Amino acid sequence: MIDILSLKKEQEKIAQKVKLVEIREKIEIIGASDVAFSLNYGYGCFATFTYPNLKVLEEVIVKDKIDFPYLPEFLSYRELKFILKAYQKIKIKPDVILIDGQGILHPRKAGIATHLGVIVNKPTIGVAKSLLIGEIKGKLKEDRFSYLPIFLNNEIFGYVLRSREKTKPIYISPGNLITKEKALEVVINCCKGFRIPEPLRYVHTKAKIARLKDEKG
């Protein structure tokens, strides 16, 4: 039985440790991670890239058993162990990490990108394909790189971004150790013509390939 109340309390404690601060050093290396799942196993990929050119520097794939179900507000408890295992193995550590999921745009301000950022003490950015919480005021233009702020209690918590013309937008929020504005800037610089930023597209594909290879034996 999953103790949801305890997990919520843990998320609240994680949120208290978040610092949304300016990155003073030059960003030279971007990291990204994603996890693909089969029935019983998860396949995590962590990769690093030059920034802003996005040349692949290194990638790591890990496999482990799934030990937590899919619950929308508790993604970190399902995926984080794969991401952390891959992160620990990668030699070239990133300056900023992109994660497929929420940062502070979360009911308890502790999405998977926030959770990771607090644990590894690195700037992290959540890039989600759907909006979990928050309000967008106005209509987002169809043009590429159009964006609008996302509000929670009249405070900006992130941005909705049209990363590709006439395509569904993505939802960006800082995880930890980065400002909302810088998170948006970094994600825009990582978009190369597709809806999903290039580093996240890469790790998603690699994790999926690892799963398919394993399933075929």
BELTA-V508561 format. One record per pair of residues at least 4 apart in sequence whose ideal C-beta (glycine too) atoms are under 7 Angstrom apart, sorted by the first residue. I is the first residue (numbers start at 1). J is the second residue. If there is no record, write none. Layout:
# BELTA-V508561
i: <I;I>
j: <J;J>
This chain:
# BELTA-V508561
i: <3;4;5;6;7;7;7;8;8;9;10;11;11;11;12;12;14;14;14;14;15;15;15;15;17;18;18;18;18;18;19;19;20;20;20;20;21;21;22;23;23;23;23;25;27;27;27;27;28;28;29;29;29;29;29;29;29;30;30;30;30;30;30;30;30;31;31;31;31;31;32;32;32;32;32;32;32;33;33;33;33;33;33;33;33;33;34;34;34;34;34;34;35;35;35;35;35;35;35;36;36;36;36;36;37;37;38;38;40;40;41;41;41;41;42;42;42;43;43;43;43;43;44;44;44;44;44;44;45;45;45;45;45;45;45;46;46;46;46;46;46;47;47;47;47;47;47;47;48;48;48;48;48;49;49;49;49;49;50;50;50;52;54;54;54;56;57;58;58;58;59;60;60;60;61;61;62;62;62;62;63;64;64;64;68;68;69;70;72;73;73;75;75;75;76;76;76;79;79;80;80;80;80;81;82;83;83;84;84;85;86;87;95;96;96;96;96;97;97;97;98;98;98;98;98;98;99;99;99;99;99;99;99;100;100;100;101;101;101;101;101;102;102;102;102;102;102;102;102;103;103;103;103;103;103;103;103;103;103;104;104;104;104;104;104;105;105;105;105;105;105;105;105;105;105;106;106;106;106;106;107;109;110;110;111;112;112;113;113;113;113;113;114;114;114;115;116;116;116;117;117;117;117;117;117;118;122;123;123;123;124;124;125;125;125;125;125;125;125;126;126;127;127;127;127;127;128;128;128;129;131;133;134;134;134;134;134;135;135;136;136;136;137;138;140;140;140;140;140;141;141;142;142;142;143;143;144;144;144;145;145;146;147;147;147;147;147;148;148;149;149;150;150;150;150;150;150;151;151;151;152;156;157;158;158;158;158;159;159;159;160;160;161;161;161;161;161;161;162;163;163;163;164;164;164;167;168;170;172;172;172;173;174;174;174;174;178;178;179;180;181;182;183;184;185;186;187;187;190;190;190;191;192;194;196;196;197;198;199;200;201;202;203;204;205;206;207;208;209;210;211;212>
j: <7;8;9;10;11;74;77;12;108;13;14;15;108;110;16;108;110;114;115;118;108;109;110;114;118;104;109;114;118;176;176;177;174;178;179;180;177;179;179;27;123;178;182;95;51;95;96;186;51;95;48;50;51;57;92;94;95;48;49;51;94;96;98;190;199;46;48;94;96;97;47;97;98;199;200;202;203;44;45;46;83;86;87;97;99;203;45;100;200;203;204;207;42;43;44;79;82;83;207;43;207;208;210;211;42;66;211;215;65;66;63;64;65;66;64;66;82;61;63;207;210;211;62;82;83;85;86;207;59;61;86;203;206;207;210;60;83;86;87;90;203;56;58;59;199;202;203;206;57;58;90;92;94;54;55;56;57;199;54;55;57;189;190;198;199;202;92;90;91;92;206;86;89;90;206;210;82;85;86;89;214;81;82;85;77;78;78;78;132;106;107;79;101;112;80;112;115;83;112;84;112;115;116;85;86;87;116;88;119;89;90;120;123;123;125;178;186;116;122;124;125;127;190;197;199;200;112;113;116;124;126;127;175;127;200;204;111;112;113;126;128;106;111;112;113;126;128;132;173;111;113;114;124;125;126;158;173;174;175;109;111;114;157;173;174;111;126;132;133;134;150;157;158;171;173;110;111;114;132;133;133;114;114;115;126;116;126;117;124;125;126;175;118;175;176;119;120;124;175;122;123;124;175;176;177;176;177;176;177;178;175;176;172;174;175;178;183;186;187;173;175;170;172;187;197;200;132;170;171;170;171;152;150;151;152;157;158;150;151;148;150;160;151;148;146;148;160;162;169;146;162;162;165;166;162;165;162;164;165;162;188;162;159;160;161;162;184;159;160;156;159;156;157;158;159;160;171;155;156;157;157;180;173;171;172;173;180;172;180;184;169;171;169;170;172;184;187;188;169;170;191;195;193;194;195;195;195;195;183;184;187;183;178;179;180;183;182;183;183;184;185;186;187;188;189;190;191;197;197;198;199;197;198;201;200;201;201;202;203;204;205;206;207;208;209;210;211;212;213;214;215;216>
